Amino acid sequence: MKSLFAITSAVLVALLHTAAMAQPGPGMGGGPGMAGRGGCAQAGDTGLCPARQQVHQKMMAACQDKRGPERRQCMHQQALQVDCSQARNPQQCDLRKQAAAACQDQVGPAFRNCMQERMPPVDCSQAVDPARCAQHQKARELCRDKSGAEHRQCLRDVLAPAK
């Protein structure tokens, strides 16, 4: 009887553990305003979401047969070819492309830092949600000197402080 209880308990724990592991954690997509697992219905700007998905699918298709550094270079080249005339903010799109071109020889945290240095601050008065925009600007500024997991945790702490 004890062995049946132990086996049943072990199976139950394994099933619960597997279900918990399948749930996306913080920063893994699918959050509000993101076109993650929920699709475009949950995106903050549902009008542009399908266009973004289409561009992303085109980039993925163009680079699908490449791996490692060659894939990263391909994706970068595809991103530089994006048509900014269709963007919500064409001027910001052009500035981002110029910054990406200037930083193309860097990877990882060095690329992120290079992009942050070259991009002008976002004008939050033009944003859909100016308060949220300002909060994100503050988070980017406060977490600028961190990288990797430490950077992600810093952003979480600033954007969603513990209550």
Secondary structure as UniProt FT lines:
FT   HELIX           2..22
FT   TURN            26..27
FT   TURN            32..33
FT   TURN            37..38
FT   HELIX           39..42
FT   TURN            46..48
FT   HELIX           49..62
FT   TURN            63..65
FT   HELIX           68..80
FT   HELIX           84..86
FT   HELIX           90..102
FT   TURN            103..105
FT   HELIX           108..118
FT   HELIX           124..126
FT   HELIX           130..142
FT   TURN            143..145
FT   HELIX           148..159
//
